[in-house]
Amino acid sequence: MSKDRRIIHNEIFRLYNKGLGYKRIHRNMVENGFDVAKSSTTIDSIIKKRLKREAFLNQPITNEYRNYDIEFLKVAT
């Protein structure tokens, strides 16, 4: 990610953590001179993608598997 994009993403999440919604974040960033897309839904997409990525990367690591069953299914031809 480029330095410019990182600054924008950090600003988005700073405002998001303050409790602002994506439309207000977009309006605030446009008023403060940030180079963001015309549509406010891009801010929503950025937020959703980052939250999904963080949830995936912060999953607990499973060291072992217990009590699982294997089922064999017959496929009709």
N, CA, C and O of each residue as an XYZ file, in Angstrom:
308
protein
N       0.859     -1.171      0.000
C       0.000      0.000      0.000
C       0.901      1.229      0.000
O       1.888      1.282      0.734
N       0.564      2.206     -0.815
C       1.360      3.422     -0.897
C       1.179      4.278      0.354
O       0.232      4.101      1.120
N       2.092      5.189      0.536
C       2.058      6.056      1.714
C       0.785      6.910      1.740
O       0.197      7.120      2.801
N       0.361      7.403      0.563
C      -0.856      8.217      0.479
C      -2.090      7.415      0.886
O      -2.935      7.905      1.635
N      -2.189      6.183      0.390
C      -3.330      5.326      0.728
C      -3.320      4.990      2.218
O      -4.373      4.964      2.856
N      -2.137      4.735      2.772
C      -2.035      4.408      4.191
C      -2.531      5.574      5.048
O      -3.210      5.360      6.052
N      -2.200      6.792      4.662
C      -2.659      7.980      5.394
C      -4.185      8.061      5.343
O      -4.827      8.337      6.356
N      -4.760      7.822      4.170
C      -6.212      7.870      4.009
C      -6.887      6.782      4.847
O      -7.879      7.044      5.527
N      -6.350      5.571      4.796
C      -6.933      4.468      5.562
C      -6.838      4.729      7.061
O      -7.783      4.444      7.797
N      -5.725      5.262      7.516
C      -5.581      5.573      8.937
C      -6.580      6.644      9.364
O      -7.143      6.567     10.456
N      -6.802      7.634      8.519
C      -7.771      8.687      8.826
C      -9.193      8.120      8.864
O      -9.989      8.486      9.729
N      -9.505      7.227      7.922
C     -10.822      6.590      7.899
C     -11.065      5.861      9.209
O     -12.134      5.999      9.803
N     -10.088      5.084      9.668
C     -10.304      4.306     10.883
C     -10.198      5.144     12.143
O     -10.755      4.767     13.175
N      -9.513      6.250     12.092
C      -9.513      7.167     13.234
C     -10.919      7.723     13.423
O     -11.421      7.781     14.546
N     -11.554      8.131     12.327
C     -12.918      8.662     12.393
C     -13.934      7.564     12.698
O     -14.901      7.792     13.425
N     -13.714      6.379     12.144
C     -14.616      5.246     12.388
C     -14.604      4.869     13.870
O     -15.653      4.579     14.445
N     -13.434      4.873     14.481
C     -13.328      4.536     15.901
C     -13.918      5.619     16.802
O     -14.215      5.363     17.969
N     -14.088      6.821     16.267
C     -14.783      7.881     17.012
C     -16.294      7.689     16.972
O     -17.023      8.327     17.732
N     -16.770      6.810     16.085
C     -18.195      6.528     16.016
C     -18.885      7.101     14.797
O     -20.110      7.022     14.706
N     -18.161      7.671     13.865
C     -18.783      8.231     12.666
C     -19.127      7.123     11.682
O     -18.432      6.110     11.604
N     -20.202      7.323     10.935
C     -20.595      6.400      9.884
C     -19.832      6.719      8.600
O     -19.153      7.742      8.508
N     -19.952      5.836      7.616
C     -19.168      6.004      6.398
C     -19.535      7.270      5.619
O     -18.671      7.864      4.974
N     -20.798      7.689      5.669
C     -21.186      8.904      4.946
C     -20.582     10.150      5.588
O     -20.125     11.058      4.893
N     -20.584     10.186      6.910
C     -19.980     11.334      7.601
C     -18.466     11.331      7.455
O     -17.843     12.387      7.352
N     -17.878     10.138      7.446
C     -16.427     10.044      7.238
C     -16.082     10.600      5.861
O     -15.130     11.368      5.719
N     -16.855     10.213      4.847
C     -16.604     10.688      3.483
C     -16.745     12.198      3.412
O     -15.894     12.878      2.839
N     -17.811     12.723      3.989
C     -18.036     14.167      3.975
C     -16.885     14.902      4.676
O     -16.387     15.910      4.175
N     -16.474     14.391      5.826
C     -15.386     14.994      6.593
C     -14.080     14.986      5.807
O     -13.347     15.975      5.808
N     -13.792     13.886      5.145
C     -12.533     13.782      4.395
C     -12.523     14.692      3.172
O     -11.493     15.281      2.844
N     -13.662     14.812      2.495
C     -13.749     15.716      1.335
C     -13.558     17.159      1.798
O     -12.849     17.931      1.154
N     -14.193     17.522      2.917
C     -14.062     18.893      3.446
C     -12.635     19.207      3.876
O     -12.204     20.358      3.802
N     -11.896     18.188      4.326
C     -10.525     18.392      4.780
C      -9.487     18.168      3.692
O      -8.290     18.143      3.977
N      -9.927     18.006      2.454
C      -9.011     17.973      1.329
C      -8.367     16.640      1.015
O      -7.385     16.601      0.275
N      -8.886     15.546      1.553
C      -8.345     14.234      1.224
C      -8.805     13.836     -0.166
O      -9.920     14.160     -0.575
N      -7.948     13.134     -0.890
C      -8.261     12.688     -2.241
C      -8.954     11.331     -2.160
O      -8.312     10.285     -2.257
N     -10.285     11.365     -1.980
C     -11.075     10.134     -1.902
C     -12.035     10.102     -3.080
O     -12.238     11.109     -3.757
N     -12.620      8.942     -3.317
C     -13.551      8.771     -4.433
C     -14.798      9.631     -4.234
O     -15.077     10.101     -3.130
N     -15.536      9.825     -5.315
C     -16.747     10.645     -5.253
C     -17.848      9.975     -4.449
O     -18.634     10.653     -3.788
N     -17.911      8.653     -4.498
C     -18.970      7.922     -3.821
C     -18.573      7.596     -2.383
O     -17.449      7.173     -2.112
N     -19.509      7.799     -1.478
C     -19.230      7.517     -0.068
C     -19.215      6.019      0.223
O     -18.685      5.593      1.249
N     -19.794      5.215     -0.674
C     -19.808      3.771     -0.435
C     -18.416      3.154     -0.533
O     -18.196      2.051     -0.031
N     -17.475      3.848     -1.171
C     -16.103      3.332     -1.198
C     -15.511      3.316      0.206
O     -14.726      2.428      0.538
N     -15.878      4.284      1.022
C     -15.416      4.323      2.410
C     -15.995      3.119      3.152
O     -15.297      2.473      3.933
N     -17.263      2.820      2.908
C     -17.903      1.664      3.528
C     -17.190      0.376      3.123
O     -16.982     -0.503      3.960
N     -16.815      0.256      1.855
C     -16.114     -0.936      1.375
C     -14.754     -1.075      2.044
O     -14.364     -2.177      2.429
N     -14.037      0.017      2.185
C     -12.723     -0.006      2.831
C     -12.866     -0.494      4.275
O     -12.077     -1.318      4.738
N     -13.866      0.013      4.975
C     -14.090     -0.371      6.372
C     -14.426     -1.860      6.462
O     -13.854     -2.575      7.284
N     -15.351     -2.330      5.620
C     -15.756     -3.734      5.662
C     -14.588     -4.662      5.342
O     -14.401     -5.676      6.016
N     -13.805     -4.327      4.326
C     -12.673     -5.179      3.949
C     -11.646     -5.267      5.061
O     -11.121     -6.345      5.343
N     -11.357     -4.141      5.693
C     -10.344     -4.160      6.754
C     -10.837     -4.927      7.978
O     -10.069     -5.677      8.582
N     -12.093     -4.755      8.350
C     -12.644     -5.492      9.480
C     -12.660     -6.995      9.205
O     -12.370     -7.796     10.093
N     -12.998     -7.372      7.977
C     -13.003     -8.781      7.598
C     -11.588     -9.352      7.632
O     -11.378    -10.462      8.122
N     -10.619     -8.603      7.116
C      -9.221     -9.037      7.107
C      -8.695     -9.209      8.531
O      -8.029    -10.199      8.833
N      -8.995     -8.247      9.407
C      -8.532     -8.326     10.793
C      -9.177     -9.491     11.525
O      -8.514    -10.161     12.317
N     -10.462     -9.746     11.277
C     -11.141    -10.874     11.914
C     -10.528    -12.197     11.461
O     -10.373    -13.118     12.262
N     -10.181    -12.290     10.184
C      -9.584    -13.513      9.653
C      -8.186    -13.723     10.209
O      -7.839    -14.835     10.608
N      -7.382    -12.671     10.238
C      -5.992    -12.800     10.678
C      -5.859    -12.962     12.187
O      -4.828    -13.440     12.661
N      -6.874    -12.578     12.950
C      -6.803    -12.678     14.408
C      -7.572    -13.871     14.965
O      -7.942    -13.881     16.139
N      -7.812    -14.872     14.127
C      -8.483    -16.078     14.588
C      -7.559    -16.860     15.513
O      -6.339    -16.812     15.352
N      -8.117    -17.569     16.464
C      -7.269    -18.433     17.285
C      -6.706    -19.572     16.442
O      -7.374    -20.072     15.537
N      -5.489    -19.973     16.739
C      -4.833    -21.043     15.992
C      -5.215    -22.383     16.624
O      -5.093    -22.563     17.835
N      -5.674    -23.315     15.798
C      -6.059    -24.638     16.264
C      -4.856    -25.560     16.137
O      -4.330    -25.761     15.043
N      -4.427    -26.116     17.256
C      -3.263    -26.996     17.244
C      -3.621    -28.451     17.019
O      -2.783    -29.224     16.556
N      -4.837    -28.838     17.332
C      -5.232    -30.224     17.148
C      -6.729    -30.310     16.880
O      -7.498    -29.405     17.206
N      -7.104    -31.403     16.289
C      -8.513    -31.661     16.003
C      -8.949    -32.875     16.813
O      -8.209    -33.853     16.916
N     -10.140    -32.817     17.383
C     -10.666    -33.924     18.178
C     -12.099    -34.218     17.776
O     -12.827    -33.351     17.293
N     -12.473    -35.453     17.989
C     -13.860    -35.888     17.826
C     -14.476    -35.473     16.488
O     -15.463    -34.738     16.446
N     -13.899    -35.938     15.438
C     -14.498    -35.654     14.141
C     -14.829    -36.975     13.455
O     -14.177    -37.990     13.697
N     -15.831    -36.955     12.611
C     -16.277    -38.140     11.899
C     -16.095    -37.931     10.404
O     -16.175    -36.818      9.884
N     -15.850    -39.040      9.746
C     -15.739    -39.016      8.287
C     -16.953    -39.754      7.736
O     -17.250    -40.877      8.142
N     -17.646    -39.108      6.810
C     -18.797    -39.737      6.178
C     -18.489    -40.014      4.710
O     -17.949    -39.156      4.012
N     -18.827    -41.192      4.252
C     -18.665    -41.556      2.857
C     -20.023    -41.507      2.200
O     -20.968    -42.135      2.677
N     -20.130    -40.779      1.124
C     -21.395    -40.668      0.405
C     -21.279    -41.344     -0.939
O     -20.256    -41.229     -1.614
N     -22.322    -42.046     -1.329
C     -22.352    -42.706     -2.624
C     -22.991    -41.758     -3.627
O     -24.101    -41.270     -3.413
N     -22.295    -41.503     -4.706
C     -22.771    -40.617     -5.733
C     -23.511    -41.427     -6.788
O     -22.954    -42.374     -7.343
N     -24.745    -41.070     -7.068
C     -25.540    -41.763     -8.074
C     -25.053    -41.373     -9.456
O     -24.839    -40.197     -9.751
N     -24.880    -42.387    -10.303
C     -24.424    -42.103    -11.675
C     -25.507    -42.320    -12.686
O     -25.285    -42.126    -13.881
